[in-house]
Amino acid sequence: MTLGEPIARMTNPQAHEHTRILVQAAAKACEDKKGEDTRILELDPIDSGLSDFFLITSASNDRQSIAIADEIEHRLKKDFGVYATSVEGRRQGEWILLDYVDFVVHVFLAERRAFYDIERLRKSARPLTPAEFDEELKAALAAKTRAARDKAAAKAPKADKPAPVRPAPRTKKTAAPRKAAPSARATATPAKKKSPAKKHAAKKTVKK
């Protein structure tokens, strides 16, 4: 692994993605409380230790810095059930540090931020604005969704193509059966039956 290679390759992708979502929510809390010059540093894997990101923002006075820190804690606890493992500097409000292990939030008074200049000390880190960070996160989530759909489509059984319907074969027209010729007995003219009167006359002639 080379120096400066993205930390996402060193950690579980799902855990890293979840960390990015938390950092995004913390950055939104900073903006909602009027934090100034908010920056996200994606730390170098070699130089980062246990944290993946630094979130840095500035406040104009100690009351605002405390309000920003409180809003970050409240939002992450309410929306994600995540608590900072340690919080330092809240009483003075000049530099409040909230340690979430995978990322650390620094809320500075403007002059203190300029004095400590964390961005300069972390030269190997990749600086991002919240908007840039948000675009990268959306692109990563969209790519994950596409990959999941492609995987599901590959696993789905292919539907069998219906067999082509063949037209029924044409049958030859059969000639109508010829009627049998009538028999000679059927065609012969029946003998005329003699009437009873004629029969009686014939009997008389015989007796004579």
ABEGO torsion letter per residue (X at the ends): XBBGBBAAAABBAAAAAAAAAAAAAAAAAAAAAGBBGBBBBBBBAAAAEABABBBBBBBABAAAAAAAAAAAAAAAAAAAGBBBABBBGAAAGABBBBBAGABBBBBBBAAAAAAAGAAAABAABBBBBAAAAAAAAAAAAAAAAAAAAAAAAAABBBBBBBBBBBBBBBBBBBBBBBBBBBBAAAABBBBBBBBAAAAAAAAAAAAX
